């Protein structure tokens, strides 16, 4: 762990889950510190991943799962025809625009989780073939899934950033603390 997540107030499970999610979001944001658009779009490994693309992906995925929980359609529906665009900045998309979008999504996630009557409340999974038929998950599951998804990609971001300019997660934490 590169940063410390403060202990939750006694019995504040929601606060703890949201704090761990925010800590992982911070890892991805830090991986982009000091990079220009071109560097953020660079794919420095054998994979198709770029830091800008990872940023876009985690923002879209968080918004999608929040929409599922609210039983609304996601802002962007991905399928085989456009899945590749979920990991790449396209058109007028920029790192700044994706960071601003993700900030809005994160605020919506926090508000929704904090206002729900219970983390035990459930919502139906979409009727996609990779989900169990009639499947349901709880808001607690949603939080844990978002933590896992974001943490997985924060690890990818660490590797991509170090491949770009040698900066490690520890150096990026120090850089972040020095910024105004």
C-alpha atoms as an extended CHARMM CRD file, in Angstrom:
* protein
*
       180  EXT
         1         1  UNK       CA              0.0000000000        0.0000000000        0.0000000000  PROA      1               0.0000000000
         2         2  UNK       CA              1.4320000000        3.3400000000       -1.0520000000  PROA      2               0.0000000000
         3         3  UNK       CA             -0.9920000000        5.5190000000        0.9010000000  PROA      3               0.0000000000
         4         4  UNK       CA             -2.7110000000        4.9070000000        4.2180000000  PROA      4               0.0000000000
         5         5  UNK       CA             -6.4810000000        4.5570000000        4.4670000000  PROA      5               0.0000000000
         6         6  UNK       CA             -7.6330000000        5.9390000000        7.8040000000  PROA      6               0.0000000000
         7         7  UNK       CA             -9.6580000000        3.6450000000       10.0170000000  PROA      7               0.0000000000
         8         8  UNK       CA            -13.3680000000        4.1810000000        9.7340000000  PROA      8               0.0000000000
         9         9  UNK       CA            -15.4200000000        5.6300000000       12.5230000000  PROA      9               0.0000000000
        10        10  UNK       CA            -16.7500000000        2.8160000000       14.7060000000  PROA      10              0.0000000000
        11        11  UNK       CA            -19.3650000000        0.9640000000       12.6810000000  PROA      11              0.0000000000
        12        12  UNK       CA            -19.0190000000        3.0790000000        9.5190000000  PROA      12              0.0000000000
        13        13  UNK       CA            -18.7410000000        0.2590000000        7.0060000000  PROA      13              0.0000000000
        14        14  UNK       CA            -19.8730000000        2.5110000000        4.1570000000  PROA      14              0.0000000000
        15        15  UNK       CA            -17.1830000000        5.0470000000        5.0050000000  PROA      15              0.0000000000
        16        16  UNK       CA            -14.5370000000        2.3250000000        5.0930000000  PROA      16              0.0000000000
        17        17  UNK       CA            -15.5660000000        0.8840000000        1.7240000000  PROA      17              0.0000000000
        18        18  UNK       CA            -15.7140000000        4.3260000000        0.1110000000  PROA      18              0.0000000000
        19        19  UNK       CA            -12.3370000000        5.2810000000        1.6020000000  PROA      19              0.0000000000
        20        20  UNK       CA            -10.6650000000        2.1860000000        0.1480000000  PROA      20              0.0000000000
        21        21  UNK       CA            -12.2880000000        2.8820000000       -3.2220000000  PROA      21              0.0000000000
        22        22  UNK       CA            -11.0390000000        6.4740000000       -3.1540000000  PROA      22              0.0000000000
        23        23  UNK       CA             -7.5430000000        5.3070000000       -2.2390000000  PROA      23              0.0000000000
        24        24  UNK       CA             -7.4510000000        3.1430000000       -5.3780000000  PROA      24              0.0000000000
        25        25  UNK       CA             -8.8400000000        5.9560000000       -7.5160000000  PROA      25              0.0000000000
        26        26  UNK       CA             -5.9690000000        8.0830000000       -6.2080000000  PROA      26              0.0000000000
        27        27  UNK       CA             -3.4550000000        5.5600000000       -7.5160000000  PROA      27              0.0000000000
        28        28  UNK       CA             -4.7650000000        5.9620000000      -11.0430000000  PROA      28              0.0000000000
        29        29  UNK       CA             -4.9550000000        9.7520000000      -10.7980000000  PROA      29              0.0000000000
        30        30  UNK       CA             -1.3850000000        9.9060000000       -9.4800000000  PROA      30              0.0000000000
        31        31  UNK       CA             -0.1370000000        7.7630000000      -12.3510000000  PROA      31              0.0000000000
        32        32  UNK       CA             -1.1720000000       10.6120000000      -14.6550000000  PROA      32              0.0000000000
        33        33  UNK       CA              0.5560000000       13.4030000000      -12.7040000000  PROA      33              0.0000000000
        34        34  UNK       CA              2.8260000000       15.5340000000      -14.8460000000  PROA      34              0.0000000000
        35        35  UNK       CA              2.0840000000       13.7220000000      -18.0990000000  PROA      35              0.0000000000
        36        36  UNK       CA              0.9970000000       15.4240000000      -21.2990000000  PROA      36              0.0000000000
        37        37  UNK       CA             -1.7960000000       14.1460000000      -23.5130000000  PROA      37              0.0000000000
        38        38  UNK       CA              0.5940000000       12.3400000000      -25.8370000000  PROA      38              0.0000000000
        39        39  UNK       CA              2.2900000000       10.4790000000      -22.9790000000  PROA      39              0.0000000000
        40        40  UNK       CA             -1.0980000000        9.5680000000      -21.4670000000  PROA      40              0.0000000000
        41        41  UNK       CA             -2.1250000000        8.0390000000      -24.8050000000  PROA      41              0.0000000000
        42        42  UNK       CA              1.1490000000        6.1090000000      -25.2230000000  PROA      42              0.0000000000
        43        43  UNK       CA              1.0200000000        2.3210000000      -24.9900000000  PROA      43              0.0000000000
        44        44  UNK       CA              4.4300000000        1.4700000000      -23.5000000000  PROA      44              0.0000000000
        45        45  UNK       CA              3.9050000000       -2.2770000000      -23.2340000000  PROA      45              0.0000000000
        46        46  UNK       CA              2.8360000000       -5.1540000000      -25.4350000000  PROA      46              0.0000000000
        47        47  UNK       CA             -0.7760000000       -4.5770000000      -24.3890000000  PROA      47              0.0000000000
        48        48  UNK       CA             -3.1830000000       -2.0090000000      -25.8150000000  PROA      48              0.0000000000
        49        49  UNK       CA             -3.3370000000       -0.2070000000      -22.4490000000  PROA      49              0.0000000000
        50        50  UNK       CA             -2.4970000000        3.4550000000      -21.9920000000  PROA      50              0.0000000000
        51        51  UNK       CA             -2.9280000000        5.5600000000      -18.8730000000  PROA      51              0.0000000000
        52        52  UNK       CA             -5.5530000000        7.7200000000      -20.5750000000  PROA      52              0.0000000000
        53        53  UNK       CA             -7.4120000000        4.6160000000      -21.6840000000  PROA      53              0.0000000000
        54        54  UNK       CA             -7.3280000000        3.1110000000      -18.1980000000  PROA      54              0.0000000000
        55        55  UNK       CA             -8.6990000000        6.3580000000      -16.7900000000  PROA      55              0.0000000000
        56        56  UNK       CA            -11.5730000000        6.3290000000      -19.2560000000  PROA      56              0.0000000000
        57        57  UNK       CA            -12.2840000000        2.6620000000      -18.5740000000  PROA      57              0.0000000000
        58        58  UNK       CA            -12.4930000000        2.9330000000      -14.7930000000  PROA      58              0.0000000000
        59        59  UNK       CA            -14.7400000000        6.0050000000      -15.0310000000  PROA      59              0.0000000000
        60        60  UNK       CA            -17.0730000000        4.2360000000      -17.4670000000  PROA      60              0.0000000000
        61        61  UNK       CA            -17.1510000000        1.0330000000      -15.4440000000  PROA      61              0.0000000000
        62        62  UNK       CA            -17.9260000000        2.8300000000      -12.1850000000  PROA      62              0.0000000000
        63        63  UNK       CA            -20.7140000000        4.8000000000      -13.8730000000  PROA      63              0.0000000000
        64        64  UNK       CA            -22.0790000000        1.6210000000      -15.4820000000  PROA      64              0.0000000000
        65        65  UNK       CA            -22.2690000000       -0.2580000000      -12.1720000000  PROA      65              0.0000000000
        66        66  UNK       CA            -23.8460000000        2.7190000000      -10.4530000000  PROA      66              0.0000000000
        67        67  UNK       CA            -26.4570000000        2.8160000000      -13.2340000000  PROA      67              0.0000000000
        68        68  UNK       CA            -27.1270000000       -0.9050000000      -12.7580000000  PROA      68              0.0000000000
        69        69  UNK       CA            -27.6350000000       -0.3180000000       -9.0240000000  PROA      69              0.0000000000
        70        70  UNK       CA            -30.0530000000        2.5220000000       -9.7610000000  PROA      70              0.0000000000
        71        71  UNK       CA            -31.6870000000        0.3340000000      -12.4260000000  PROA      71              0.0000000000
        72        72  UNK       CA            -30.9970000000        2.9290000000      -15.0990000000  PROA      72              0.0000000000
        73        73  UNK       CA            -29.2500000000        2.5110000000      -18.4420000000  PROA      73              0.0000000000
        74        74  UNK       CA            -25.5080000000        3.2090000000      -18.3310000000  PROA      74              0.0000000000
        75        75  UNK       CA            -24.2760000000        6.4610000000      -19.9010000000  PROA      75              0.0000000000
        76        76  UNK       CA            -22.3170000000        4.4060000000      -22.4370000000  PROA      76              0.0000000000
        77        77  UNK       CA            -23.3790000000        0.9170000000      -23.4040000000  PROA      77              0.0000000000
        78        78  UNK       CA            -20.4790000000       -1.2060000000      -24.5960000000  PROA      78              0.0000000000
        79        79  UNK       CA            -20.7260000000       -4.2950000000      -26.7720000000  PROA      79              0.0000000000
        80        80  UNK       CA            -18.4540000000       -6.1170000000      -29.2120000000  PROA      80              0.0000000000
        81        81  UNK       CA            -18.7160000000       -3.2830000000      -31.7410000000  PROA      81              0.0000000000
        82        82  UNK       CA            -17.3500000000       -0.5520000000      -29.4520000000  PROA      82              0.0000000000
        83        83  UNK       CA            -15.6380000000       -2.3400000000      -26.5490000000  PROA      83              0.0000000000
        84        84  UNK       CA            -12.2050000000       -1.3410000000      -27.8760000000  PROA      84              0.0000000000
        85        85  UNK       CA            -13.1070000000        2.3390000000      -27.3690000000  PROA      85              0.0000000000
        86        86  UNK       CA            -13.5330000000        1.8440000000      -23.6240000000  PROA      86              0.0000000000
        87        87  UNK       CA             -9.7420000000        1.6280000000      -23.2250000000  PROA      87              0.0000000000
        88        88  UNK       CA             -8.7540000000        4.5100000000      -25.4970000000  PROA      88              0.0000000000
        89        89  UNK       CA             -9.2720000000        8.2530000000      -25.5700000000  PROA      89              0.0000000000
        90        90  UNK       CA            -11.0730000000        9.0710000000      -28.8160000000  PROA      90              0.0000000000
        91        91  UNK       CA            -12.1330000000       12.2430000000      -30.5730000000  PROA      91              0.0000000000
        92        92  UNK       CA            -12.1690000000       15.2580000000      -28.2750000000  PROA      92              0.0000000000
        93        93  UNK       CA            -11.6480000000       13.2100000000      -25.0940000000  PROA      93              0.0000000000
        94        94  UNK       CA             -8.7430000000       14.3680000000      -22.9350000000  PROA      94              0.0000000000
        95        95  UNK       CA             -7.2310000000       13.3290000000      -19.6460000000  PROA      95              0.0000000000
        96        96  UNK       CA             -8.6690000000       16.4830000000      -18.0600000000  PROA      96              0.0000000000
        97        97  UNK       CA            -12.1830000000       15.7620000000      -19.3710000000  PROA      97              0.0000000000
        98        98  UNK       CA            -12.0200000000       12.1550000000      -18.1850000000  PROA      98              0.0000000000
        99        99  UNK       CA            -10.7260000000       13.1800000000      -14.7450000000  PROA      99              0.0000000000
       100       100  UNK       CA            -13.6030000000       15.6810000000      -14.4300000000  PROA      100             0.0000000000
       101       101  UNK       CA            -16.1180000000       13.0510000000      -15.5330000000  PROA      101             0.0000000000
       102       102  UNK       CA            -14.7290000000       10.4900000000      -13.0740000000  PROA      102             0.0000000000
       103       103  UNK       CA            -14.9160000000       13.0610000000      -10.2700000000  PROA      103             0.0000000000
       104       104  UNK       CA            -18.6310000000       13.4890000000      -11.0060000000  PROA      104             0.0000000000
       105       105  UNK       CA            -19.1700000000        9.7290000000      -11.1250000000  PROA      105             0.0000000000
       106       106  UNK       CA            -17.2850000000        9.2680000000       -7.8360000000  PROA      106             0.0000000000
       107       107  UNK       CA            -19.4410000000       11.9300000000       -6.1650000000  PROA      107             0.0000000000
       108       108  UNK       CA            -22.5880000000       10.1720000000       -7.4370000000  PROA      108             0.0000000000
       109       109  UNK       CA            -21.2930000000        6.8340000000       -6.1570000000  PROA      109             0.0000000000
       110       110  UNK       CA            -20.5790000000        8.2890000000       -2.7220000000  PROA      110             0.0000000000
       111       111  UNK       CA            -23.9780000000        9.9820000000       -2.5120000000  PROA      111             0.0000000000
       112       112  UNK       CA            -25.8280000000        6.8340000000       -3.6100000000  PROA      112             0.0000000000
       113       113  UNK       CA            -23.9920000000        4.4910000000       -1.2490000000  PROA      113             0.0000000000
       114       114  UNK       CA            -24.3340000000        6.8500000000        1.7100000000  PROA      114             0.0000000000
       115       115  UNK       CA            -28.0580000000        7.4290000000        1.0950000000  PROA      115             0.0000000000
       116       116  UNK       CA            -29.0740000000        3.7940000000        0.5730000000  PROA      116             0.0000000000
       117       117  UNK       CA            -31.0910000000        2.3300000000        3.4490000000  PROA      117             0.0000000000
       118       118  UNK       CA            -28.7560000000       -0.6720000000        3.7160000000  PROA      118             0.0000000000
       119       119  UNK       CA            -25.6600000000       -2.1700000000        2.0920000000  PROA      119             0.0000000000
       120       120  UNK       CA            -27.6830000000       -5.3800000000        2.0780000000  PROA      120             0.0000000000
       121       121  UNK       CA            -30.0950000000       -3.8710000000       -0.4790000000  PROA      121             0.0000000000
       122       122  UNK       CA            -29.8290000000       -5.7010000000       -3.7860000000  PROA      122             0.0000000000
       123       123  UNK       CA            -30.3110000000       -4.9320000000       -7.4420000000  PROA      123             0.0000000000
       124       124  UNK       CA            -30.6660000000       -7.2180000000      -10.4650000000  PROA      124             0.0000000000
       125       125  UNK       CA            -27.7410000000       -7.9920000000      -12.7030000000  PROA      125             0.0000000000
       126       126  UNK       CA            -28.2620000000       -7.2360000000      -16.3850000000  PROA      126             0.0000000000
       127       127  UNK       CA            -29.4270000000      -10.1060000000      -18.5990000000  PROA      127             0.0000000000
       128       128  UNK       CA            -25.9820000000      -10.4580000000      -20.1750000000  PROA      128             0.0000000000
       129       129  UNK       CA            -24.7630000000      -14.0100000000      -20.8470000000  PROA      129             0.0000000000
       130       130  UNK       CA            -21.8230000000      -13.7220000000      -18.4160000000  PROA      130             0.0000000000
       131       131  UNK       CA            -24.1150000000      -13.0620000000      -15.4320000000  PROA      131             0.0000000000
       132       132  UNK       CA            -26.2240000000      -15.7570000000      -13.7710000000  PROA      132             0.0000000000
       133       133  UNK       CA            -29.8710000000      -15.6990000000      -14.8360000000  PROA      133             0.0000000000
       134       134  UNK       CA            -31.9940000000      -13.7980000000      -12.3360000000  PROA      134             0.0000000000
       135       135  UNK       CA            -28.7720000000      -12.7930000000      -10.5380000000  PROA      135             0.0000000000
       136       136  UNK       CA            -28.7990000000      -10.1040000000       -7.8760000000  PROA      136             0.0000000000
       137       137  UNK       CA            -25.9980000000       -8.4410000000       -5.9240000000  PROA      137             0.0000000000
       138       138  UNK       CA            -25.9340000000       -6.2100000000       -2.8640000000  PROA      138             0.0000000000
       139       139  UNK       CA            -24.6560000000       -2.6660000000       -2.5600000000  PROA      139             0.0000000000
       140       140  UNK       CA            -21.8670000000       -4.1140000000       -0.3810000000  PROA      140             0.0000000000
       141       141  UNK       CA            -20.9210000000       -6.3930000000       -3.2980000000  PROA      141             0.0000000000
       142       142  UNK       CA            -20.9920000000       -3.3410000000       -5.5810000000  PROA      142             0.0000000000
       143       143  UNK       CA            -18.5430000000       -1.4580000000       -3.3470000000  PROA      143             0.0000000000
       144       144  UNK       CA            -16.2140000000       -4.4380000000       -3.1160000000  PROA      144             0.0000000000
       145       145  UNK       CA            -16.4040000000       -4.9870000000       -6.8760000000  PROA      145             0.0000000000
       146       146  UNK       CA            -15.5540000000       -1.3360000000       -7.5860000000  PROA      146             0.0000000000
       147       147  UNK       CA            -12.6060000000       -1.5420000000       -5.1720000000  PROA      147             0.0000000000
       148       148  UNK       CA            -11.3600000000       -4.6980000000       -6.9020000000  PROA      148             0.0000000000
       149       149  UNK       CA            -11.8390000000       -3.2900000000      -10.4120000000  PROA      149             0.0000000000
       150       150  UNK       CA            -10.1440000000        0.0030000000       -9.5940000000  PROA      150             0.0000000000
       151       151  UNK       CA             -7.2880000000       -1.6430000000       -7.6790000000  PROA      151             0.0000000000
       152       152  UNK       CA             -6.5970000000       -4.0090000000      -10.5680000000  PROA      152             0.0000000000
       153       153  UNK       CA             -6.2640000000       -1.1030000000      -12.9530000000  PROA      153             0.0000000000
       154       154  UNK       CA             -4.2990000000        1.0000000000      -10.4590000000  PROA      154             0.0000000000
       155       155  UNK       CA             -1.7000000000       -1.7830000000      -10.5850000000  PROA      155             0.0000000000
       156       156  UNK       CA             -1.7070000000       -1.6170000000      -14.3740000000  PROA      156             0.0000000000
       157       157  UNK       CA             -1.3050000000        2.1690000000      -14.1280000000  PROA      157             0.0000000000
       158       158  UNK       CA              1.7460000000        1.7750000000      -11.8720000000  PROA      158             0.0000000000
       159       159  UNK       CA              3.4270000000       -0.4540000000      -14.4420000000  PROA      159             0.0000000000
       160       160  UNK       CA              2.5370000000        1.7780000000      -17.3800000000  PROA      160             0.0000000000
       161       161  UNK       CA              3.7910000000        4.9170000000      -15.6430000000  PROA      161             0.0000000000
       162       162  UNK       CA              7.0550000000        3.3090000000      -14.6010000000  PROA      162             0.0000000000
       163       163  UNK       CA              7.4860000000        2.0970000000      -18.1920000000  PROA      163             0.0000000000
       164       164  UNK       CA              6.9520000000        5.6300000000      -19.5140000000  PROA      164             0.0000000000
       165       165  UNK       CA              9.3850000000        7.5880000000      -17.3550000000  PROA      165             0.0000000000
       166       166  UNK       CA             10.5990000000        5.4070000000      -14.5000000000  PROA      166             0.0000000000
       167       167  UNK       CA              8.4390000000        7.1160000000      -11.8390000000  PROA      167             0.0000000000
       168       168  UNK       CA              7.2040000000        4.7280000000       -9.1620000000  PROA      168             0.0000000000
       169       169  UNK       CA              4.0610000000        4.9720000000       -7.0650000000  PROA      169             0.0000000000
       170       170  UNK       CA              6.1150000000        6.2250000000       -4.1080000000  PROA      170             0.0000000000
       171       171  UNK       CA              7.6270000000        9.0290000000       -6.2030000000  PROA      171             0.0000000000
       172       172  UNK       CA              4.1830000000        9.9940000000       -7.4710000000  PROA      172             0.0000000000
       173       173  UNK       CA              2.7990000000       10.2150000000       -3.9240000000  PROA      173             0.0000000000
       174       174  UNK       CA              5.6750000000       12.5540000000       -3.0570000000  PROA      174             0.0000000000
       175       175  UNK       CA              5.0240000000       14.5890000000       -6.2250000000  PROA      175             0.0000000000
       176       176  UNK       CA              1.3250000000       14.8560000000       -5.4060000000  PROA      176             0.0000000000
       177       177  UNK       CA              2.1060000000       16.1460000000       -1.9220000000  PROA      177             0.0000000000
       178       178  UNK       CA              4.3200000000       18.8990000000       -3.3630000000  PROA      178             0.0000000000
       179       179  UNK       CA              1.7010000000       20.1660000000       -5.8570000000  PROA      179             0.0000000000
       180       180  UNK       CA             -0.2690000000       23.2560000000       -4.8130000000  PROA      180             0.0000000000
